[in-house]
């Protein structure tokens, strides 16, 4: 399948790189998957040959977003992401940030949303020092998990 533990994914990424494939990495909570996520991931995939999505675990999402999140469990979020044809692999990480995962994979391209300042993108130093690049992708306006949750709460 596409959802793999880091140690297995590390070997796959190494093999893909040896074949000249450009590895793209992005990460996030991807809670309540929506069209904004799909557009973002599709844009990220266009920046290389293989798209790896680092997915925050349930405990990691709770640390970042609070006790009421995630709404969808990590297993289901990973399954949904793996159904997207432009997502090649999904790896779940338990830390509050993806730095350990980025260090292990050393992708050629690190992608985050345009709402992130380049200087604030964690792991960018690892990728740049290895000769890679950091790219920011425009987000779909008004399409976010928070806006969906807020809309539901207002009803």
N, C-alpha and C positions, 0 to 999 in steps of 0.2 A: 504493500500500500504506500500511500504518500505520507502518512503520519509516522514519523520515525524518531527514535531516541537519538540524542546528540552524537553518541559514539558511532552509530551506524551511518548517520547522515554525514559525519566528518569524512568517512572513507569514500562515500559516494561523491561528495564535493571534490575531494582530492582527485578522484578518477576523472570526473567531468573536466576539471581544470587541465589535467594532463592531455585531454583530447582537444584543448583549445577553447572550451566553452567558457563564456562569461557568466559568472555567478552573481545574481542580484539577491540582496537580502533586505527585507523590511520586517517590521514587527509591530505588534499592537495587541489590544484586548479583543477586538473584533466581536464585541458583545452585541447581540441583536443585529445580525448581518443585514446590510441594506445596500441600495444602489450606489451610494457614495463609496462604500468599501469596494464593491465590484469595479467601479471606474478607476479607483486609486490603484488597485492591484493589477488591473489590465495595463495601466500606464507604467507601473513599475516593471512589469514583465517585458515591455517593449525596450527596456534599457539593457537587456542582455538575453542570454540563451536559457538560463535556468533560474526560476524564481523560488526562493526559499522564504517561507513566512514563519517568523518566530512568534509564537502565540503565548501570551501571558497565561499562566495557570490560574485556577480559581483563587487560590490564596494570594497570588500576586495581584490580581485584579482587585481583591478586597482591600489590600494595602494601599493601592493607588486611588480607587474610586469610592471606597467606603463599604460598610457592612451589607448594604442592600444589593451589591453587585458582586459577581456578574449575574445577569438574568438567565443566561444560557450557560450550561456547564461546559468545561473545557473540552470534554470528549465530543460533545455535540458541535461546539464551535469548530474544533479541528476537523470533524467529519464534513461540515458544511464547506469549509475552506478547501478541503481536499477534493470536493466535487467540482470546483471551478477549473475549467480547462487550462487557464493561464497560470495556475498555481501548481508548481512541480512537487514541492515538498513542504511539510509543516512540521515544526519542532516545538514542543511545549517547554517553556522554561519557568522555573519556580521563583527566580530572583525578581526583584522589583524593576530591574532593568536588564537589557539583553547583552551587556558587555561580555560576560563569560561565553555566551553563544557566539558572538561576533569574533571573539578571540580564537575560539576553536575552529570556526569556519573560514575566517579571513576572506569575505566575499570581495569580488572585484568592484561591485557597486553597492553602496549602502543608500537606501531610499527612506525618506520620511516625508510627511506632508508639508506643504508650503507654510503651514502655521508654525513650524519649528524654525528657529534661527539656526543657521548653519553651525554656529559656535556652540549651540546647546545640544546638538545631536550626539548622543552618547555612542562611543565606539568609532566615531569618525577619525580619530587619531590613529587607531589601529589600521583602518582601511587605507587611509592616505599614506601612512608610513610604509605600507606594503605595495604602494604604487597604484592603488585603486582610487575611486572617486566617490564623492558624496553628492547625491542629487535630491532636490526637493521637488515634489510633484504637487501640482495644483489640486485642491480639493473641490468636490462638487458643492456648490453654494447651498447652504441650508439643509444638507444631508448629513446628519450625524445621529449617533445613538442617543446622545443627550437630548437632541431636539425631538426625537421620536418619543422618548420617555416623558419629556415635558408635555408633549401634545396629549399623551394618554392621561397624564395626571390632571390636566385641565378639563377633561371630559366629565 
